[in-house]
């Protein structure tokens, strides 16, 4: 899986992020096929810089011909979201463009609050910060897409089975 090298790099470089999307569902016990890696990140320039450097070292490039560091500028980010309808910023691997990392830009969560509620999974000695089930449900409901609403329902079921008290 291509995810492993990304997660190892993020861990090694002490990048603040939260895993969301299909991989997060899988870790919370909801089976879902996914072909990309979705994350949210705090909007501080230092973390953005570390993230962009790590992604570049792994041979990922922005899907759009823009400087990804501009995401750290609140005015530019606001323009991209409001005037270009950008919901995520995508990076793809230079050689295998099916490998994609998406930074979700539009969501209802405050990163710092969500980070405090995160669930940490460990894989091969790597800590993986994952959005809590409740926050995932909130993100899925916010998107409103049928697939995401179905995911939210499956997360509720997984939570009731596991007794996960993420509320």
C-alpha positions as CSV (number, residue, x, y, z in Angstrom):
1,X,0.0,0.0,0.0
2,X,1.3,3.4,-0.9
3,X,-0.2,4.8,2.3
4,X,2.5,3.3,4.4
5,X,5.3,5.5,3.0
6,X,3.2,8.6,3.4
7,X,2.2,7.8,7.0
8,X,5.8,7.0,7.9
9,X,7.0,10.3,6.4
10,X,4.3,12.3,8.2
11,X,5.3,10.6,11.4
12,X,9.0,11.1,10.9
13,X,8.6,14.8,10.0
14,X,6.2,15.4,12.9
15,X,3.5,16.8,10.6
16,X,0.2,17.6,12.3
17,X,-2.7,16.1,10.3
18,X,-5.8,14.0,10.8
19,X,-6.7,11.1,8.6
20,X,-10.2,11.4,7.2
21,X,-12.1,9.7,4.4
22,X,-12.1,6.0,3.4
23,X,-8.9,5.1,5.3
24,X,-10.3,6.6,8.5
25,X,-13.5,4.6,8.0
26,X,-11.5,1.4,7.6
27,X,-9.5,2.0,10.8
28,X,-12.8,2.6,12.6
29,X,-14.0,-0.8,11.4
30,X,-16.1,0.3,8.4
31,X,-15.1,-1.5,5.3
32,X,-14.8,0.9,2.4
33,X,-12.7,0.7,-0.8
34,X,-10.7,3.8,-1.3
35,X,-7.9,4.8,-3.7
36,X,-6.7,8.0,-2.2
37,X,-5.6,9.3,1.2
38,X,-7.7,12.2,2.6
39,X,-6.4,14.4,5.4
40,X,-7.1,17.7,7.1
41,X,-4.4,19.9,8.5
42,X,-4.1,23.0,10.7
43,X,-3.6,26.3,8.8
44,X,-0.2,27.2,10.1
45,X,2.7,28.0,7.7
46,X,5.3,25.8,9.5
47,X,3.2,22.7,9.3
48,X,2.2,23.5,5.7
49,X,5.9,23.8,4.8
50,X,6.8,20.5,6.5
51,X,3.8,18.8,4.7
52,X,4.7,20.1,1.3
53,X,8.3,19.2,1.7
54,X,7.4,15.6,2.8
55,X,5.0,15.2,-0.1
56,X,7.6,16.5,-2.6
57,X,10.3,14.1,-1.2
58,X,7.8,11.2,-1.9
59,X,7.5,12.4,-5.6
60,X,4.0,13.9,-5.3
61,X,3.1,17.0,-7.2
62,X,0.1,19.3,-7.1
63,X,-2.7,18.4,-9.5
64,X,-3.2,22.2,-10.2
65,X,-0.4,24.4,-11.6
66,X,-0.3,26.6,-8.4
67,X,2.1,26.9,-5.5
68,X,0.7,24.6,-2.8
69,X,2.2,26.8,-0.1
70,X,-0.3,29.4,-1.0
71,X,-2.8,27.3,1.0
72,X,-1.2,28.8,4.1
73,X,-2.4,32.2,3.0
74,X,-6.0,32.6,4.4
75,X,-7.0,35.1,1.7
76,X,-5.7,32.9,-1.2
77,X,-7.4,29.8,0.4
78,X,-10.7,31.7,0.8
79,X,-10.5,32.8,-2.9
80,X,-9.8,29.2,-4.0
81,X,-12.8,27.9,-2.0
82,X,-15.3,30.6,-2.8
83,X,-14.4,31.5,-6.4
84,X,-12.8,28.3,-7.8
85,X,-15.1,26.0,-5.8
86,X,-12.1,24.1,-4.5
87,X,-13.1,21.5,-1.9
88,X,-9.7,19.7,-1.7
89,X,-6.2,20.3,-2.8
90,X,-4.9,17.2,-4.6
91,X,-1.4,15.8,-5.1
92,X,-0.6,12.9,-7.3
93,X,2.5,10.7,-7.6
94,X,4.7,11.6,-10.6
95,X,5.1,8.0,-11.7
96,X,1.9,6.4,-10.5
97,X,-0.8,9.0,-10.8
98,X,-3.4,6.7,-9.2
99,X,-1.7,7.5,-5.9
100,X,-3.4,10.6,-4.6
101,X,-3.2,12.6,-1.4
102,X,-6.2,15.0,-0.9
103,X,-6.1,17.8,1.7
104,X,-9.7,18.5,2.4
105,X,-10.2,22.2,2.6
106,X,-14.0,22.5,3.2
107,X,-15.3,20.9,6.3
108,X,-17.2,21.9,9.4
109,X,-14.5,21.2,12.0
110,X,-12.1,23.3,14.0
111,X,-8.8,21.4,13.5
112,X,-7.5,21.9,17.1
113,X,-10.7,20.7,18.7
114,X,-10.9,17.7,16.3
115,X,-7.3,16.9,17.1
116,X,-8.1,16.9,20.8
117,X,-10.8,14.2,20.1
118,X,-8.7,12.2,17.6
119,X,-8.2,8.5,17.9
120,X,-4.6,7.3,17.5
121,X,-3.9,4.0,15.8
122,X,-0.5,2.4,15.7
123,X,0.8,0.6,12.6
124,X,4.4,-0.7,12.4
125,X,5.4,1.6,15.2
126,X,3.9,4.7,13.5
127,X,1.2,6.6,15.3
128,X,-1.7,7.5,12.9
129,X,-4.0,10.3,14.1
130,X,-7.5,9.6,12.9
131,X,-10.6,11.8,13.1
132,X,-12.9,10.5,15.8
133,X,-16.0,8.6,14.8
134,X,-18.3,11.5,15.8
135,X,-16.2,14.0,13.9
136,X,-16.2,11.7,10.8
137,X,-19.9,11.5,11.0
138,X,-20.2,15.3,11.2
139,X,-17.9,15.6,8.1
140,X,-19.9,13.0,6.2
141,X,-23.2,14.7,7.0
142,X,-21.8,18.1,6.1
143,X,-20.8,16.9,2.6
144,X,-24.3,15.7,2.0
145,X,-23.3,13.3,-0.8
146,X,-25.3,10.0,-0.8
147,X,-22.0,8.0,-0.4
148,X,-21.0,10.1,2.6
149,X,-24.5,9.9,4.2
150,X,-24.2,6.1,3.8
151,X,-20.7,6.2,5.4
152,X,-22.1,8.2,8.3
153,X,-24.8,5.6,9.0
154,X,-22.2,2.8,8.9
155,X,-20.0,4.7,11.3
156,X,-23.0,5.1,13.7
157,X,-23.5,1.3,13.5
158,X,-19.8,0.6,14.1
159,X,-19.8,2.9,17.0
160,X,-22.8,1.2,18.6
161,X,-21.1,-2.2,18.1
162,X,-17.7,-1.2,19.4
163,X,-19.1,1.0,22.2
164,X,-16.6,3.7,21.2
165,X,-17.4,6.7,23.4
166,X,-16.1,9.4,21.2
167,X,-19.0,11.7,21.9
